[in-house]
C-alpha cells in the first residue's frame, strides 16, 4: 500500500485555506500536514516540522512575501518540495516566468476540487503538470531568433536516449520505461540521468521542453490530462 501524498496549503484567504483543507484531508491517498497564511508562517513551520510536505499548494498574491518569492526560496532551501501555484491572477502568458521560478504547475483558482486532486497525483508522480494550451504558450514565448544549437557528436542523444525521452514525455516512470524497453529500472534511471546531463535540463518539465524544441516529440503527441 502506497503512503499518502503529504500536502501543505498556503493562502492568506482563511476561507480558501479552510475549504481546501477540509476537502483534501478526506481524499484517499492525500494528507494535509499543515496550512499557513503567509510566507513567514510557512517557513517557520517547515523549519520546525518533523516531516516536510511533498507538495505545497501556494497562492500567488499574498501580503508580505508573495508566491513568486516563496517559490524561489523553497527551490533554494527545500528543493525536493513540488510547488503547485493556484491563483486568481492566473494568465497563460505568465507560464514561462512561473515555470522558470521552479513551480511544477500553474492553475486558476476556479479549478474544480476533483481536478485538483488529479493534478496533485500527477505532479507527485511525474514532477510537473501542463495542459496543451499552456505548452503552446511556452513555445510562443521562445524567441524566434534563437540560434540553432551546434552539438558535438558526444552530446548528441542516442536512439535509446531519445526513446527514453519520448516515454518521459508520455509520463512514464523509470519502472514503466524499463518494462516497455525490456531493460532494468536502474538502466532506465541511468538513461534519464544522461538526458539531464546532455540537455542541461533541471527537471522533467525541462526535458519535455527540450524534446519539443528539438522535434523529438510534437505538442499534439503529449498526453492531455
C-alpha positions in Angstrom: 0.0 0.0 0.0 1.4 3.4 -1.0 1.9 6.1 1.5 -0.3 9.2 1.4 0.9 12.2 -0.5 1.7 14.9 2.1 0.5 18.5 1.4 0.7 22.0 2.8 -1.7 24.8 1.8 -0.5 28.4 1.8 -3.0 31.2 1.2 -3.8 34.4 3.0 -7.6 33.8 2.5 -8.6 31.9 5.6 -11.9 30.7 3.9 -10.0 29.2 0.9 -7.5 27.5 3.2 -10.3 26.0 5.3 -12.3 24.7 2.4 -9.2 23.2 0.7 -8.1 21.6 3.9 -11.4 20.1 4.6 -11.8 18.7 1.1 -8.3 17.4 0.5 -7.8 15.9 4.0 -10.5 13.3 3.4 -9.5 12.3 -0.1 -7.9 8.9 -0.4 -4.2 9.0 -0.8 -3.8 12.6 0.5 -2.8 14.0 3.8 -2.7 17.7 4.7 0.2 18.2 7.1 -0.4 21.9 7.8 -1.7 25.2 6.5 -0.3 28.7 6.6 -1.5 32.2 5.7 1.9 33.8 5.0 5.3 33.0 3.7 6.8 33.7 7.2 4.4 31.2 8.8 5.2 28.6 6.1 8.9 28.8 6.6 8.5 28.7 10.4 6.5 25.5 10.1 8.9 24.0 7.6 11.9 24.5 9.9 10.1 23.1 12.9 8.1 20.3 11.4 9.4 16.7 11.7 8.3 15.9 8.2 8.2 18.3 5.2 5.3 18.2 2.8 5.9 16.6 -0.6 3.6 19.2 -2.3 2.7 22.7 -1.5 -0.4 24.4 -2.8 0.5 28.1 -3.0 -1.3 31.3 -3.7 0.4 33.8 -6.0 -0.6 37.1 -4.5 -0.3 37.5 -0.7 0.6 40.2 1.8 4.3 40.3 2.6 6.2 37.6 0.7 4.3 36.8 -2.5 4.0 33.4 -4.2 7.0 34.1 -6.5 9.3 34.9 -3.7 8.1 31.9 -1.7 8.7 29.6 -4.7 12.2 30.9 -5.2 13.1 30.5 -1.6 11.6 27.0 -1.5 13.6 25.9 -4.5 16.8 27.0 -2.7 16.0 25.8 0.8 13.6 22.9 0.2 14.3 21.7 -3.4 12.5 18.4 -3.1 9.2 20.0 -2.4 7.0 20.3 -5.5 5.0 23.5 -5.8 1.6 24.0 -7.4 0.6 27.6 -7.7 -3.1 28.3 -7.7 -4.1 31.9 -8.4 -7.0 34.2 -9.1 -4.4 36.1 -11.2 -3.9 33.2 -13.5 -2.8 34.1 -17.0 -1.3 31.7 -19.5 1.2 34.3 -20.5 2.7 34.0 -17.1 3.6 30.4 -17.7 7.2 30.9 -18.8 8.0 33.0 -15.8 6.2 30.7 -13.4 8.0 27.7 -14.8 11.4 29.4 -14.5 10.9 30.0 -10.8 10.6 26.3 -10.3 6.8 25.7 -9.9 5.6 22.3 -11.1 2.1 23.5 -12.1 0.2 26.8 -12.5 -3.6 26.7 -12.1 -6.5 29.1 -11.9 -8.3 29.4 -8.6 -11.6 28.4 -10.3 -10.3 24.8 -10.9 -12.6 22.1 -9.6 -11.5 20.3 -6.4 -11.9 17.0 -8.2 -9.5 18.1 -11.0 -7.1 19.5 -8.4 -6.8 16.1 -6.7 -5.9 14.5 -10.1 -3.3 17.2 -10.7 -1.7 16.6 -7.3 -1.3 12.9 -8.1 0.1 13.8 -11.5 2.7 16.2 -10.1 3.7 13.8 -7.3 4.2 11.0 -9.9 5.7 12.9 -12.8 7.1 16.1 -11.3 5.0 18.5 -13.5 1.6 19.2 -15.0 0.9 21.2 -18.2 -2.2 21.5 -20.3 -1.8 21.5 -24.1 -2.7 25.2 -24.3 0.0 26.0 -21.7 2.7 24.2 -23.7 1.6 26.2 -26.8 2.1 29.4 -24.9 5.6 28.3 -23.7 6.5 27.6 -27.3 5.3 31.0 -28.3 7.4 32.6 -25.6 10.6 31.1 -27.0 12.3 33.9 -29.1 12.0 33.3 -32.9 15.7 34.2 -33.4 17.1 31.5 -31.0 20.2 30.1 -32.8 20.1 26.5 -33.8 22.5 24.7 -31.4 25.7 23.2 -32.7 26.2 20.0 -30.9 29.4 17.9 -30.6 28.9 14.3 -31.6 29.5 13.3 -27.9 26.5 15.5 -26.9 24.0 14.0 -29.4 21.3 11.9 -27.9 21.4 8.2 -28.8 18.4 6.4 -30.3 18.0 4.7 -26.9 18.0 8.1 -25.0 15.5 9.6 -27.5 13.2 6.6 -26.9 13.5 7.1 -23.1 12.9 10.9 -23.6 9.7 10.2 -25.5 8.5 7.8 -22.8 9.2 10.5 -20.2 7.2 13.0 -22.2 4.3 10.4 -22.1 4.6 10.5 -18.3 6.1 7.0 -17.9 8.0 6.2 -14.7 11.5 4.6 -14.8 9.9 1.3 -13.8 7.4 1.6 -16.7 10.1 2.6 -19.1 12.2 -0.4 -18.1 9.3 -2.8 -18.7 8.5 -1.2 -22.1 12.1 -1.3 -23.3 13.0 -4.6 -21.6 15.7 -3.1 -19.5 16.1 -2.8 -15.8 14.7 0.2 -13.8 18.3 1.1 -12.9 19.3 1.2 -16.6 16.2 3.4 -17.3 17.3 5.7 -14.5 20.8 5.9 -16.0 19.4 6.9 -19.4 17.3 9.6 -17.6 20.3 10.9 -15.8 22.2 11.1 -19.1 19.4 13.1 -20.6 19.6 15.7 -17.8 23.4 15.9 -18.3 23.3 16.2 -22.1 20.3 18.5 -22.3 21.1 20.8 -19.4 17.5 20.4 -18.1 17.0 20.8 -14.4 13.7 18.8 -14.1 11.2 16.7 -16.0 9.5 19.9 -17.4 12.8 20.9 -18.8 13.2 17.6 -20.6 9.7 18.0 -22.1 10.5 21.5 -23.4 13.8 20.2 -24.8 12.0 17.4 -26.6 9.6 19.8 -28.2 12.3 22.3 -29.2 14.4 19.6 -30.8 11.5 17.9 -32.6 11.8 14.6 -30.7 8.1 14.9 -29.9 5.2 17.1 -31.1 2.9 19.0 -28.7 -0.1 17.1 -30.0 1.5 13.8 -29.1 1.7 14.8 -25.4 -0.9 13.3 -23.2 -3.8 15.6 -22.3 -4.8 15.3 -18.7 
